[in-house]
Amino acid sequence: MRNLAKYFFRMAFVAMLSVVTYSCSDDDNNAVADDFKVQFTVPQSADLFRGGDLYFSVVDGEAPLVSDVIMLESSGGVFYNCTISGVSESSFAVSVPADIESGTYRAYLKRGDRRKLYGTVAIKVIEGAVITPDEGTTVYGQVICAGAGVKDVVVSDGVEVTVTDADGIYQLESAKRTGYVFISVPGGYEVPSDGVLPRFAMHLRAAADTPERVDFTLNEAFGQDTYKVFFLGDMHLANRTKDLEQFKDFTDDLNKYMAAHSGEKMYAVTLGDMTWDLYWYSNKYELADYLKTVNEAFKDLQIFHTMGNHDNDMNATSDFDAEIRYRTVIAPTYYSFNIGKVHYVVLDDIDCSSYDGTDSRNYSKKISDEQFAWLEKDLSHVAKTTPLVVTMHAQVFKPGGATSYVIDHDVTNTNRLFDILAGYKVHFVTGHTHQIYNVTPENSNSGTSLDFFEHNAGAICASWWWSGNLTPGMHIATDGAPGGYAVWDVNGTDMKYIYKGTGYGENVQFRSFDLNKVYFNDESVKGISTDSKVQAAWKKYADAYPASSKNEVLVNVWNWNPSWTITVTTENGKALDAVPVQAYDPLHIAAYTAPRFAKGSNSVPGFITEMHPHFFKIAAPDADTDLKITVKDEFGNTWTENMARPKDFSIEAYMPK
């Protein structure tokens, strides 16, 4: 109960009060409040259930006080006073009086006897059904589209799950532990947006035993069976290492991509670690700042969010408290939604129960019992023929060698998840590693024959924004993959996927290296510390790539899976073997690792190049023979490089063109 009380206190959820005033004195009309340090935008228009909430977006974190009042003035001079609730650094809500009618209203902020005009909003009042809550009901409401209730919409408070009746009405006997209620957006529909955030969840305000009404609006989404969805891995925005400048490269790239595919339906899902908890405090950049950044960058793109370990508050002392700011600003930590014929499930697989109020971040990679119980209820409304896309931050599997993968989570916890998902075709999409790999039923050592795939989908920030900071323009992750994002094309229940590097076209899916030209030694890291641990850490790269005349070629195919093929032939048409190997990516060593070692720190740098299995080695007959390298995915896409050898090795040669 203490956690719940603390949650409601920090959320500043208070009972709503509305007072109608029909006239104001000249003194009141002339009251001006230019010294208010409050900035927010007034929506141009809003569809509201009668007695529902109106949302405002906060600018630069300068939110109003809960004690302030929003005054709505009708064209006829009638004032409606609306008490503020649900205040965060990015938004706040007010409850609009039940007797307000559709029309255009001027919006003022009132503090004491002062008042300031902020804008005008056109309000359309939606008439919801009259609902008498049943005995024991604490949360109830209606889901409406175009004035009519929508049947069979799944509604949950994160614990209890129900569906709407023929009139779109739902009722929940909720203990209100999570502080919100959400709908699983049905296929063929969309919810309104608050910037990039789809408004599928609403915060609860009343006491746990007090019935309260929460309504939802749906809009029909015609032609939704065919669409694109972008999976956006680790962003790690923290206002450091020129990350916001580099992030703009990504947002410009995605905006350009969307413009090139205008007319198609598009959605996005993050994979966690949008922020970096340490820098919430030291750099004053946290979740609300992230939301401001993406809202400025993207228009007309709904982004569903997955929570990462760095989106938890490191100063908390429980998993529940660590999530408070995320739940307040972004979204529930677990929920589901449908787009077209695909059911999406978002889970939180970061358990912060052992947090101790310091920056130790002693988390575990596992899913809570509460989520398992909710998931079973959620899936009871989903046919086994419906494909599932399950997003989590931390990976399910990890590389177990050059060609296989093993469970990376707590095995018992993971097998419980597998049991709940058994019978479905499941695509896990995860982040956390800042690398790319794909796990199929054929190459997982899970001990099951389940129809499960995992796409560890890479990172927007690549090496935590370090490579582009040290080597401007070279945005590369520790496995050699370019920083970027996954693009999925969904048609009914069929899904095709590809990885797009920031600054590169979709045609760039691998890199080749002529190892006769790749070598690292002490000259590569002039200024390196003499500390023995630092020396040993660098030596593994120098040992991996000494000066060589073995005529070997290394190919990094970062989005490889067992359904792909790679063929290599000489200029005379002779086929050569491409042998799968684990390797360090030479370009990442050159662009990031070597410059970090060369700075002379007496400790081993972080985020240095890691060995990874999506590499192939080819033995060429001599140093001058040209090669034709062809990579083909399971969807028939083919990428070819006519590799002229000798091929010089330089960072500039691999820069985005």
N, C-alpha and C positions, 0 to 999 in steps of 0.2 A: 504493500500500500504506500510505503514511503516513496518508492520509485514513481508510482502513478501520480501521487500528489506533486512531486517535484516536476514531473513532466508537464502537468497541466499548468503549474506555476510558470515554468519557463516558456511554455507556448503562449502564455497570456490570454488563455481562453476565458472569457467572462460572459455572463448572461447579457443578451442583447436588450437594448432599451430604445424605443423610438417615440418621438414626440412631434406632433404636427403643429406648426405655428402659421397662422394665417396673415400676420402682418408684422412688420418690424418698424421700430422708430427710426427717425432720420439719423440719430446718433449711431444706431446699430448698423444702418446701411452704409454709413461713412467710415465704419471701423476698418482699419487696414492693418495687415500683419506682415509687412515686408521683412521683418526681422526673424520670422520663423525659419529655423534651420531644418526645413522639411522639404523634400523634393519627391514628387511622384507624378506619374502620367495618368491621365484620365482616359479610359477607353472611349473610342469614338462612338461605339454602340455596344449594347449588352442585351442578351435575352435572359430574362430572370423569371424564375418561378415566383408566384405571388408570395411575398414574405421571405424571399430567398436572399442570397448574398451577392454583393457586388464587389469585384476584385480590382485592386489598383496595384500598379507596379512601382516599386520604390526606386529612385535614382540615386546612385552613389552611396547607398546604405543609409541615407538620411530619412529614416522612417518617422511617422508621427508617433506620438505617445498614445497609450491606450486610453488615457483620460481626454484626449482630443475628440472632437465630434466632426463628422462629415455632414455638411448641410447641402441638401439638394433643393434647388429653387426651380419650380415649374415656370413655364412661359406666362402663367397667370399670376405669378408672384407668390405662390404658396411655398412655404419652406418645410422640409422634412428633415428632422434631426436624426442621424444614424450613428449609433455607437460603434466604435472601432474594436475589432478583435482579430486574433490570429496574426499579430504583427510579427514580421521577420525583417531581415535586412533587405529582402528583395521584393516583398509584397505584403499587402494586408487586405482584410475583408471588412465589409460593413453589412449589417442586416438591413435590408430595405423594408420600410413599413408595409404592412399587408394592404393598406388602402391606397397605395400609390398607383397611378394609372400609367399606361403607355404614353410616352411623350419625350420631349427634349428638356434636359435639366442642366442647370449650371451647378458645378460642384465646388463648394467652399470647404476649407479647413477652418474650424472654429476652436479657439483656445481661450477660455475665459470669456472676456467681452470683446476679443479681437477676432477678425475674420479675414481670410484671404482667398481669392478666386483662383482655381487651378485649371479649369477647363469645362468643357461641355460634353455630355453624354446623352445619346439617344437610347432610351430604355424601352424595350418591348416586354410587356408583362405576359407571362405564360400561365394560363389557368390550369393548375394541377387539380387532381381529384381530392375530394374531401375524404380524409382517412381517420378512422377511429382506431387507435392502436389497441391490440389485444392485451389481455392481462399478461404481464411479464415482459412485454416489448419495451425496449429502451431506445432503439433506433429504427426508424421507419421512413418511408418516402415513396417516390414514384420515379420511374424512368420513362421519359417522354421523347418522342421524335415527331416533329411536325404536328404537335398538339394532341397526339394519341399515345397511349401507354404502349410500351414494348414488352411483349411476353418473353419469358424464359431467359431474361438477363441474369447472370450469376452475380450476386452481391455478397460481400464479405467484410468483416471487421478484422480480418487476419486470424480469427479463431473460428467463428461461426460462419457458415456458408449457406445461402439460400438462393432461390430464384424468384423472379417477379411473376405475378399471376397474369391473367388475361388482360387486366387493366394496367399492367406495368407496375403494380404495387408490391413492395417487399416489406417484411417485418423481421427484425432480429432481436433475440434476447441476448444483448451484448453487455459484457462487463466493461466495455470501453477501455480495455487495457492498452491497446495500441494508440488510442486517441484519434482514430480516423475510421472511415468506411470507404470502400472502393467497389467499383464494378469491374468485371472482366468484360471489356468492350467487345461486343459480339461482332462476328464477321459481317461485312457489308455496312458497317457503321463506323463513324469517328466521333470523338468527343471534341468540344471546343478547346481552344488552346489558351494558355497563359504564357505568352511568348513561345518558347520552344517546348514548354511543358504541356502535355496533354492533360486535361482536367478530368481524370477518371477517379480521383480520390478527393474526399472532403474531410477536413478536420472536424472533430466533435467538440462541443463547447460545454454542454450541460453536465451536471454531476452524473456519476455512474448509474444511479438508480432513477434518473429523471428521463422520461421519454422525450426524444427530440426528433424533428423531421429533417431529413436530408434528401433532396431531390437531385436527379441527374438529367442532363440533356444529351441526346444523341442526334447526330446528323447523318442522313443516309449517304453512303459513299458508293456511288455507282461505279461499276467496272473494277472493283477492288480485288478481284481474283488475280489480276496481273499487276505486279508492282516491284519496285526495288526497295531493299532495306540495306542500310549501311551499318556495319558494326564498327564502333569506334572504341578501340582499346586505349589503354592507359594514356591519359593526357598529362597528368602531373603538373598542372599549372600552379606556380608558386611565386611568380614575380622574381625570378632569378635566372641566371645563365641565358639571358635574352629570350626566355621562353615565350613571352607574349608576342614578340616580333616573329619568332619562328612559328608560333601557332597560327599567325595570320597567313603564313604560306600554306598551311593545311586548309584553313577556312576558305581562302581564295581558290585553292585547288578543288575543294568539294563544291563550292558555288559554281565554278566553271563547269564541272562535271554535270551538275544538276541542270544548268542552263543548256548544255548540249543534249540533255534528255528531257527537255521541257515537254509537258503533255503527259508524261508518265507519272503514276502515283509513286511517291517516295516517302520513306520513313527512316528513322535511325534509332539505334539502340546502343547506349554506352556499355562498356564492360568493366566499369569501376576505375577508381583512382583518377577521378577528374581533378582532384586537388591533392595536396600533400600536407597532412595534419601538422607536421612540425612548423610549417610556414604560415599556418593560420595565425600563429602567435608572433613569430619573429619577423615575418614580412607583411603581416596584416593582409594576407590574401587567402580567402577561404571560400566556402561553398557559394555564398551570396555573390562574391566577386566573380567566381567562375560563371554563375548564371548570368550576370550582367555581360560578361565577355561574349558568351555564346548567343545571347539575345541580340547583341549588337551585330554579330557576324552573320546570323542566319534568319531568313524570313521564310514563312510558309513551309517550315520543316518541323514536324513533331518529333521530339527526341524522348524516347523512353529510357529510363536510367537504371543501371545496375550499380550497387554499392560496392566499393573496394575497401581494402584494409586502411588505406590512407584517407578515406572519407569518414572514418570514425574519429571521434575526439580522443586524442591520446591522453588527455588529462582526466578521463573518466575512470570510474572504479567498478563498472559493470558493463556488460554487453548492452543492456537496455539504455543506460545513460550515454554510452559512447555513440549511440545512433540518434540521439535527440535532435542535434542540429541538422542532420541529414533528413530526418523525417519532417522537420519543420520547414526546411527550405526547398527540398527536392521532391521526395516521393516516399511512399512506403518502402520498406526494405525488401519486401517480397510481395508479389502480386502476379496476376496473369492478364492476358488480353489476347484478342484474336485479330488477325489481319487476313481477310479473305478466308481461305480454307485451312489456315495454319494456326495452331494454338501455341502461343508464346508464354513461357513461364520464367519469371525473374526470381532468382533465389539469392540469399545472402549466405555465402559459405565461409564467412570470417567470424569466428567466435571470439569476442573480446572479454569473456568472463573473468580472465585473469589479469585484466588491466588494474594497475595499482595507483593511478593518479600521476605517474611519471611518464617520461617518454620511452619507457622500455618496450611498449607495443608487444606485449607477450600474448599474441593471438594464436588460435588454432584454426586449421583449415577443416571445418566440418559444418554440417547443417544441423540446426537445432531441432529438438523434438517438436516444438511448436510449429515449425515450418513443415515437418513431415506430416503432422496431423492435418494441417491446412491443405497440403498438397493432395492428400488422399481424397479429401472432400471436394476439392476443385476438380480433380480428374474424374470424379464420379459423374460429372456432367459433360465429359469429353469422350466421344466414341473412339474405340481403339484404332479405327481406320484414319483418324486425324493425325497427321504428322505433328510432332512436338519439336519446338526449338526452345531449349532450356539455357538461359544465360546465367552465369555465375562469374565472379571475379577470378578466384583461384582455380587453377587447372585441375581436372579430374585425373589425368594421366601425366606421366613424365617420361622422357626418353629412357629406355632401358638398354640401349645399344644402338648399333647402326640401323637396325631395321625393326625394332620392337619397342613397345611402351608398357609401363607398369603403373598401377594405381598410385597416385601421389597423396591422396587424402588418407585420413584414418580409414582403414580397410573395412572395418565393421560398419562405420557410418556410410561409406560409399556403397557397400552391398545393400544396405537398407534402402538407399535411394534407388539403386538398380531394381530392387524388388517392387517398389512402388511404380516404377516406370515400365516394368516388364509388360510386353504385349504391344507397346507402341514403337513406332520408328522414331528415334530420338536423335536430334542433332544438338550436342552441347556446344555452346560458343563461349569461350573463356578468354581471359587476358592474363595479367599478373606477371608472366614470365618476360614480357617485352620481346618475345620470340614468336616464330611461326612454326607450327607443326600440326599435322592432321593424323588422327587416330581412327582407324577403321576396325570393324569386327575381326578382320584378318590379322592385323598387326598389334592388337591389344592382348596382353597377357592377363586379362581379367578373370579368366577361368569360366567365362560365360559365353553363350552363343547368342547374346542379345543383339538386336539390330540397332546398335548405338554407334554414333560417330562423335568425335570431338574435333573442333576447329579451334586451336589456340591461335588467336587471330591477329597477333602482332600489336604494335603500340604506335599511336600517333606521335608520342614524344621520343620514340626510338630509344636511344641511350640516355633517357632522362634529360633530353635537350642538350647534352654535353657535346656530342660530335659536331653539331651545327654551330655550337659556340666556339669550339676550338678550331674547326675547319669549316668556315662559313660555306653553306651550300651543300655540304655532304651530311645528309640526315640519315643515319644508319644505326641499326640495332646491333646488339651483341652477337647475334647469329649471322650478321651480314645482310639481313633483309632491310630494305629501305623503310623508314618510318612511313606509315600510311594507314589504310583502312580496308576492310573487306566490303565487297559489293556483291549482294545476292540478288539474283533475278528469280522471282517466284511467279509461277504460272499454275494456278490451281494448287495441286499438291506437289508439283515438280519444282525442285529448287536447283539452281545453278549458282556457283560461287566462284569468285575470282578476287585476287588481292591487288589493290592499286597503290603503288608507292606515291607519296606526295611529290609532285613535280614531274612524275613519269607517266607515260601513257600505259594503258592496259596491255600493250604489246611487250612491256618489259617485265619478264617473269623469271629471268635467271641472269647470272653473270659468269663469265669465264675468265680464267687466269692462266697465263702461260708461266708455269713455275720455273722455267729457265730464267725468267725476268723478275721473279719475286724472291726477295731475300731480306732478312732483318739481322742486324748485329749491333754491337755497341755504338757504332756510328749513327744508328737510327734513333738513339736516345741519348744524345750528348747532354750532359748535365744530370744524368740519373744518379740517385742516391747510392752511396756505397753500402748501405744497410743490407745485410745478408738476405733478409726476407724479401726485400724489394728486388735485389739482384736475382734471386731464385724465381720470383714471379715473372720477371721479364725473360729469363732464360728459356722458359718453355716455348715462347714465341720464336725466339732466335733458333732454338733447336728444331722447331717445326718447319721453318723456312730458311735453311742455310743456302748459301750459293750452291746451285745445282746445275748439272747438265744431263739430267735423267730424261729430258724431253717429256715431262709429264704435264698434263693440263688438269686443272681443277675447275669444276662447275658447281656453282651454288644455285640450287633450284628451291627457293625458300618455301613455296607453297605446295611442295611435293606430297603426294600420297600414293599408295600402292597401285591405284588405278591409272597413274600417269606412266608414260614411257619416255625414255631418252635414247636417241640413236645418234651415233657419231660415225662419220665416214671421212676418209681422206679425200684429197682432191682427185684421186684416181678411183674413188668409189669403194675403197676397201673398208669394210665395217670394223670398228674398234670397240672393245669392251668398255663400258662405263661402269666402274666398280663402285658400289655404295661405300662411303667411308664417313667417319666422324672427323671433322676438321675445324680449325680456327679460320675465320674469314679474313683473308689478307687485307681487304680494303678497310675493314673496321680497325684492324691493328694500325694501319697507316694513318687513318683519319682521326682516331680517337686514342687508342691505347698508347702508341708511341709518344704522341705529344703529352699525354698525362704523365708518363714515366719521366719524360725529359724535363718536367718542371722541378724535379729534384726533391720531391717530398720524401720524408723518411718513413712513410707508411705506404703500403700497397694501395694504389688508387682503387676506387670503386667503379663498378660497371664496366670492367675491362672485358676484352673479347672472350667469349665462351665457346667451348667445343660443341658442335651440333651435328646431327646425323643427316641433314638434307644436302649432302655434298656427294659428288661423284668424281672419281679420278680416272683419267684416260692416259694410257701410255702411247705416245705418238712415235712413229718410226724414226724421226730425226727432228732437228731443231727448226727446219724450214717448211715442213709439210703443213699446208693449210688444212683446216678441218671444217666440216659442216656439222653443226650441232643442232638437233631438232628435238624439241620437248613438246609433248602432246598430253592434254588433260583428258579426263573421262567424258567431257562434253564435246570433244572433237576440235577444240581450239588448238592451234599449232603455232609454235614460235620457233624461229630458226635464226641462227647466227652463222654467217660464213666467216669463220675466224681466220684472219690472215696472220700467219706466224712468220717470224717472231712477233709477239704482241707485247709491246712495252707496257710496263706497269706504272701507272701514275694516278693520283687521285683525280686529276683534271679529266682524264679519259673516261671516268665513270660518272661525272657530274650530270645532273639533269640538263637536257638540251633545251 
